[in-house]
Each structure stands twice: as C-alpha cells, then as structure tokens.
C-alpha cells in the first residue's frame, strides 16, 4: 500500500491581518482541499513557512490539520529542524497527535557526512512513522542521489523520497536501485514525473487549484495523455513558480485570485512587487482563459 499516493498538498499556513496564524482558516482550508479530492496533506513544509513558525505554532498547525482531516486523508508532518534531537521531537509529536507519516530534509545546518545522514534518518525511523525524505540539493548541502537513497532504503521506516532535484531521469534510476515510493517535489515536473513512474506529487499550487492538479494525476494514471498534457500546459505558467524563491508568495496570491485568501507571508518573505504580481496575474489569466476556451 502506498503511503504517499497521488496529490499530497504542501498546505499553506494562513496568517491574519496582524500576522498571527489563523487556525480556523487553516482548518477550513484543509477541509476544502479534501472536499476537492486531494489525496493527502503535508504540513508544515516550505510552503507552510515552517521556518518562520514558533515551536508552539508548529505544534498547533500540525494538530489543526490532523483534526480537520478527521482521518479522511493521511496527514504528513514536516519535521525539519537543525538538530537530530529536535527533528526526532517533532516526529514524536506528529505520532502523538495522529499524523500518519513524516517528511524530513537531511540535516540542514551544515554539510553532513553520509554516515551522519544515515544515523539521522535512523533516529527518525525509531519513532515508528513512515518517512519521506525531502531531497532539495538546491537549498541544502546534501544531495540524496539515487545510489545514496538505495543505501538509506535499508532503514526500516525509510519508505519514500520527495525529489526536488529537477532531474526527472532520477526517477527511473531510483526505481532500478530500490523500491522507495518516489514523490515529485515540484509542480512543473508533475506530469513528467508521473509518466516516469513517480507515485505521487507533493504539490504547492494545489492549494489554489486542487481539482485541476488532481485531474492531471488521474488523467495520467488512466493513460489519457493527450488530455493530461492539454490541462498541464494550461497550468504550467503558474506551476513554474513552484521552483522559484517566490513560490509561497505566488501560491498565496493565486489563492487570492481564486477567492480563497490566506494572508500574506511572514518575513523574511516579502510581498510580491508589482512586476511579480502582474506576472502571476497573467499566468493565472492564461489558465483561466484556456480553461474557458476548452
């Protein structure tokens, strides 16, 4: 049984006008995503601005999402932290409150050895929840290559990898070397990833367009590739923001454009400037126009 099937939404963390976490909005948003067919929720990750949350906020965010899900879809808790002890602590909290899995970058505050990375994930595994490793060699010092992932797959609960490398060729290589679930880590490689054998996608723009994102996955799985590519091409101008430093701002602004505002981002993320707002608007208008035309 797949632990991370289909479209897993990297759910945003809504903030109110004073910059505080808006927990009722978060719960309502999680419910809306589930009602619109997504297969799972991931919180808090990069899109959820985990690094700008206090410890108490992180706890309450995970608890709010788990409570809102009510067992209808699995919730994966992001447990990234600078030390093994803190990461394990977040994993223990996730298990305690009912999350079904955890997602973890390799150690994030320095360039660890392979032995240290192995020990780090082993410590997380001892908590007893399935682990999706988050490979993001663009923003961290560690690259979880297919060969290294094959070694890590020997750890009992190390069952999946969210790959943000941008190299779709890695999917086939990972499949050759081990039986990890492979989760596409960026929206604008989703369809290519599904066709290469990825079993799911941790998606950002699904916060604003859940039905359409799920439809791309379902069409690909059904072998309806012409329809999948047609829809995917309409979405790509937006989806490409998911692999840029402005991903959270662009996702939240798109949520505004579809009538589901979730507040601004927390510093150091600043609001989009006029040029970037205009570009996101044009990308959304492209999607809306082609959707109407289709």
C-alpha positions as CSV (number, residue, x, y, z in Angstrom):
1,X,0.0,0.0,0.0
2,X,1.3,3.4,-0.9
3,X,1.9,5.8,2.0
4,X,2.1,9.0,-0.2
5,X,-0.2,8.4,-3.2
6,X,-1.5,10.9,-5.7
7,X,-1.6,14.6,-4.9
8,X,-0.3,15.5,-1.4
9,X,-0.8,19.2,-0.8
10,X,2.0,21.1,0.8
11,X,-0.6,23.2,2.7
12,X,0.0,26.9,3.3
13,X,-0.1,28.4,6.8
14,X,-2.7,31.2,6.8
15,X,-2.0,34.4,8.7
16,X,-4.4,37.0,9.8
17,X,-4.0,40.8,9.3
18,X,-1.9,41.0,12.4
19,X,0.5,38.3,11.2
20,X,-0.7,35.6,13.6
21,X,-1.6,32.1,12.5
22,X,-5.2,31.9,11.5
23,X,-6.1,28.4,12.8
24,X,-9.8,28.5,11.8
25,X,-8.8,29.4,8.3
26,X,-6.2,26.6,8.2
27,X,-8.8,24.1,9.3
28,X,-11.3,25.3,6.8
29,X,-8.7,25.2,4.0
30,X,-7.7,21.7,4.9
31,X,-11.4,20.6,4.7
32,X,-11.9,22.4,1.4
33,X,-8.8,20.7,-0.1
34,X,-10.1,17.3,1.0
35,X,-13.6,18.0,-0.4
36,X,-11.9,18.8,-3.7
37,X,-10.3,15.4,-4.0
38,X,-6.7,15.7,-2.8
39,X,-5.1,12.5,-1.5
40,X,-3.2,13.8,1.5
41,X,-1.9,16.9,3.3
42,X,1.7,17.8,4.3
43,X,2.2,20.4,7.0
44,X,4.2,22.4,7.8
45,X,6.8,22.3,4.9
46,X,8.5,25.0,2.9
47,X,5.1,26.2,1.5
48,X,3.8,26.2,5.1
49,X,6.6,28.5,6.1
50,X,7.8,26.1,8.9
51,X,11.0,28.1,9.5
52,X,9.1,31.2,10.5
53,X,6.8,29.5,13.0
54,X,7.4,29.3,16.7
55,X,7.5,25.9,18.3
56,X,4.1,26.4,19.8
57,X,2.7,27.4,16.4
58,X,4.2,24.4,14.7
59,X,2.6,22.1,17.2
60,X,-0.8,23.7,16.8
61,X,-0.6,23.8,13.0
62,X,0.0,20.0,12.8
63,X,-2.7,19.4,15.3
64,X,-5.2,21.7,13.4
65,X,-4.5,19.9,10.1
66,X,-4.8,16.4,11.7
67,X,-8.1,17.4,13.4
68,X,-9.5,18.9,10.2
69,X,-8.6,15.9,8.2
70,X,-10.6,13.6,10.5
71,X,-8.9,10.5,9.0
72,X,-10.3,11.2,5.6
73,X,-6.8,11.5,4.1
74,X,-3.4,11.0,5.6
75,X,-1.5,13.9,7.1
76,X,2.3,14.0,6.8
77,X,4.1,16.3,9.3
78,X,7.1,18.3,8.2
79,X,9.7,17.8,10.9
80,X,12.7,19.7,9.6
81,X,14.9,21.1,12.3
82,X,18.6,22.0,12.9
83,X,19.4,19.1,15.2
84,X,18.6,15.4,15.4
85,X,17.0,15.8,18.8
86,X,14.6,18.5,17.7
87,X,13.7,16.6,14.5
88,X,13.0,13.5,16.5
89,X,11.0,15.6,18.9
90,X,8.8,16.8,16.0
91,X,8.4,13.2,14.8
92,X,7.3,12.1,18.3
93,X,4.8,15.0,18.4
94,X,3.5,14.0,14.9
95,X,2.9,10.4,16.1
96,X,1.3,11.6,19.3
97,X,-1.3,13.8,17.6
98,X,-2.2,11.3,14.8
99,X,-0.1,12.2,11.8
100,X,0.4,9.2,9.6
101,X,3.9,9.9,8.3
102,X,6.7,12.5,8.5
103,X,8.8,14.4,5.9
104,X,12.4,15.4,6.7
105,X,15.2,17.1,4.9
106,X,18.7,15.9,5.7
107,X,20.5,17.8,8.4
108,X,20.0,21.5,7.3
109,X,22.6,23.5,9.2
110,X,25.9,22.1,7.8
111,X,27.3,19.7,5.3
112,X,27.0,16.3,7.0
113,X,28.8,13.1,6.1
114,X,26.9,10.1,4.7
115,X,27.3,8.3,7.9
116,X,25.7,11.2,9.8
117,X,22.8,11.4,7.4
118,X,22.2,7.7,7.8
119,X,22.2,8.0,11.6
120,X,19.9,11.0,11.4
121,X,17.3,9.1,9.4
122,X,17.7,6.0,11.6
123,X,16.9,8.1,14.7
124,X,13.8,9.4,13.0
125,X,12.8,5.8,12.0
126,X,13.0,4.7,15.6
127,X,9.9,6.9,16.3
128,X,7.9,4.4,14.2
129,X,6.3,6.5,11.5
130,X,6.9,6.2,7.7
131,X,9.5,8.7,6.5
132,X,9.5,10.6,3.2
133,X,13.0,12.1,2.8
134,X,13.0,15.5,1.2
135,X,15.8,15.8,-1.3
136,X,16.5,19.5,-2.1
137,X,20.1,19.9,-3.2
138,X,19.5,23.4,-4.3
139,X,18.8,24.7,-0.8
140,X,20.7,22.2,1.4
141,X,24.3,20.9,1.3
142,X,23.2,17.2,0.9
143,X,22.1,15.6,-2.4
144,X,20.3,12.3,-1.8
145,X,21.4,10.7,-5.0
146,X,19.7,7.5,-6.3
147,X,22.7,5.5,-5.1
148,X,22.6,7.1,-1.6
149,X,18.8,6.6,-1.4
150,X,19.3,2.9,-2.1
151,X,21.5,2.7,1.0
152,X,19.1,4.7,3.1
153,X,16.2,2.5,2.0
154,X,17.7,-0.2,4.3
155,X,16.4,1.8,7.2
156,X,13.1,0.2,8.4
157,X,10.7,3.2,8.0
158,X,12.5,5.0,5.2
159,X,9.9,4.4,2.5
160,X,9.8,7.4,0.2
161,X,11.6,10.4,-1.2
162,X,10.3,13.7,-2.3
163,X,12.7,14.7,-5.0
164,X,13.3,18.3,-5.7
165,X,16.4,17.8,-7.8
166,X,14.7,18.8,-11.0
167,X,16.2,15.8,-12.8
168,X,13.4,13.5,-14.0
169,X,15.9,10.9,-15.0
170,X,16.5,10.1,-11.4
171,X,13.1,8.6,-11.1
172,X,14.0,5.7,-13.3
173,X,17.4,5.3,-11.6
174,X,15.8,5.1,-8.1
175,X,13.3,2.5,-9.4
176,X,16.2,0.4,-10.7
177,X,18.0,0.5,-7.3
178,X,15.3,0.2,-4.7
179,X,11.6,0.1,-4.1
180,X,11.1,3.6,-2.5
181,X,8.0,5.5,-3.3
182,X,9.1,8.4,-5.5
183,X,7.2,11.7,-4.9
184,X,7.6,14.6,-7.4
185,X,8.8,17.6,-5.4
186,X,7.9,20.4,-7.8
187,X,4.7,21.2,-9.6
188,X,6.2,21.9,-13.0
189,X,7.6,18.4,-13.3
190,X,4.5,16.6,-12.0
191,X,3.3,15.1,-15.3
192,X,6.7,14.2,-16.5
193,X,7.3,12.5,-13.1
194,X,4.1,10.5,-13.2
195,X,5.0,9.2,-16.7
196,X,8.4,8.3,-15.4
197,X,7.0,6.2,-12.6
198,X,6.5,8.6,-9.7
199,X,3.7,7.5,-7.4
200,X,2.7,11.0,-6.3
201,X,3.4,14.7,-6.0
202,X,3.7,17.0,-3.0
203,X,2.1,20.0,-4.8
204,X,2.0,23.7,-3.9
205,X,-0.4,25.2,-6.3
206,X,-3.0,22.6,-5.4
207,X,-3.7,25.0,-2.5
208,X,-5.4,27.2,-5.1
209,X,-6.3,24.7,-7.8
210,X,-6.8,21.3,-6.2
211,X,-9.3,19.8,-8.6
212,X,-7.2,20.6,-11.6
213,X,-4.0,19.3,-10.0
214,X,-5.7,16.0,-9.1
215,X,-7.2,15.8,-12.6
216,X,-3.6,15.9,-14.1
217,X,-2.7,12.9,-11.9
218,X,-5.9,11.0,-12.6
219,X,-5.6,11.5,-16.4
220,X,-2.0,10.4,-16.4
221,X,-2.9,7.3,-14.3
222,X,-5.7,6.5,-16.7
223,X,-3.4,6.7,-19.7
224,X,-5.3,9.7,-21.1
225,X,-2.1,11.5,-22.0
226,X,-3.4,14.0,-24.6
227,X,-5.9,15.3,-22.1
228,X,-3.3,15.3,-19.3
229,X,-0.9,17.3,-21.4
230,X,-3.6,19.8,-22.5
231,X,-4.5,20.6,-18.9
232,X,-0.9,20.5,-17.7
233,X,0.2,23.1,-20.3
234,X,-2.6,25.4,-19.2
235,X,-1.3,25.2,-15.6
236,X,2.5,25.4,-16.3
237,X,2.9,29.2,-16.3
238,X,1.7,29.1,-12.7
239,X,3.3,25.8,-11.8
240,X,6.7,27.1,-12.8
241,X,6.7,29.5,-9.8
242,X,6.8,26.4,-7.5
243,X,10.5,26.0,-8.4
244,X,11.4,29.7,-7.6
245,X,12.2,31.5,-4.4
246,X,8.8,33.3,-4.7
247,X,6.8,30.0,-4.6
248,X,5.0,30.8,-1.3
249,X,4.0,34.3,-2.3
250,X,2.9,33.2,-5.7
251,X,0.8,30.4,-4.3
252,X,-0.8,32.7,-1.7
253,X,-1.5,35.3,-4.3
254,X,-3.1,32.7,-6.6
255,X,-5.3,31.7,-3.7
256,X,-6.4,35.3,-3.5
257,X,-7.2,35.3,-7.2
258,X,-9.5,32.2,-6.8
259,X,-11.2,33.8,-3.9
260,X,-9.5,31.9,-1.1
261,X,-7.2,34.3,0.6
262,X,-4.8,33.0,3.3
263,X,-3.0,36.2,4.3
264,X,0.5,37.4,3.5
265,X,3.8,35.6,4.0
266,X,5.9,36.2,7.1
267,X,9.3,37.9,6.8
268,X,11.9,37.4,5.6
269,X,9.5,36.6,2.7
270,X,8.2,39.9,1.5
271,X,5.0,40.5,-0.6
272,X,5.3,40.3,-4.3
273,X,6.3,43.5,-6.0
274,X,4.2,45.0,-8.8
275,X,6.1,43.3,-11.5
276,X,5.8,39.8,-10.0
277,X,2.2,40.3,-9.1
278,X,1.5,41.2,-12.7
279,X,3.3,38.1,-13.9
280,X,1.4,35.8,-11.6
281,X,-1.9,37.5,-12.7
282,X,-1.0,36.9,-16.3
283,X,-0.2,33.3,-15.6
284,X,-3.5,32.9,-13.9
285,X,-5.4,34.7,-16.6
286,X,-3.7,32.3,-19.1
287,X,-5.0,29.4,-17.2
288,X,-8.5,30.9,-16.8
289,X,-8.8,31.8,-20.4
290,X,-7.7,28.4,-21.7
291,X,-10.0,26.7,-19.2
292,X,-12.9,28.8,-20.6
293,X,-11.9,28.2,-24.2
294,X,-11.6,24.4,-23.5
